[in-house]
Amino acid sequence: MTDPIIKFDKVVKRFGDLTVLDELDFEVQKGEKVSIIGPSGSGKSTVLRILMTLEQIDGGIVTVGGEPLWHESGPNGLQPASEAHLRKMRAQLGMVFQQFNLFPHMSVLRNITEAPVRVLGLSKVEARERGEELLELVGLADQADKYPHQLSGGQQQRVGIARALAMRPSILLFDEPTSALDPELVGEVLTVIGRLAEEHDLTMLLVTHEMRFAREISDRVCFFDKGQIREEGTPEALFTDPNEERTREFLKAVLD
């Protein structure tokens, strides 16, 4: 097996006296689609926030693409990462948030093209072509000139997906991408994510409470509880015949 593209090695994260990740060991292989499920407060979203360098770690090592994320090599071994190192590492990852986080004063297309021009140095023409392709991909080619407030929640989230893809990440993170949506809009976002998983060679890590979707899309599902992976396996094994009593309790509560 090749080296994992994401690796958490004994990672600890605390908020005050609360330990949110408790010496977490966790790996994702290149191209793998992994869903993280579990109760609120189990550390699921913290994993994504650490990868996006939105939360620092209190112990252990995180590697992305074979390189330490929160550390870099110094004269005396590993030392805390500089801002330049974090910026370089962050370029490998894109994140789709629960709240859409679109810029309200920018058109849909400009929401997608702004960062590629400013951060990647793409020309405006190239960024526009890429933006139009991505809007086509998420089924919003006819919405380019609208503003976020003119779109439904589902459309805004699809713009969020296009915006994350515009930075050409090798890893795409989804933090409960449908939790802020009205029920009738959930399907359109899940359809787009499903198409991405099927047609593109992206590594995808999804925190989701949509169990049926996790079952359909994932190569592997990880059940988090109290800052650790309590159980993991193929969707078929985990949803049909989980080994752990705690997993069975959780699934019974969310599937009934």
Buried (B, 14 or more C-beta within 10 A) or exposed (E): EEEBBBBBBEBBBBEEEEBBBBBBEBBBBBBBBBBBBBBEBBBBBBBBBBBBBEBEBEBBBBBBBEBBBBBBEEEEEEEEBEEEBBEEBBBBBBBBBBEBEBEEEBBBBBBBBBBBBEEBEBEEEBBBEBBBBBBEBBBBEEBBEBBBEEBEBBBBBBBBBBBBBBBEBBBBBBBBBBEBBEEEBBBBBBBBBBEBBEEEEBBBBBBBBBBEBBBEBBBBBBBBBBBBBBBBBEBEBBBEEBEEEBBEEBBEEEEE
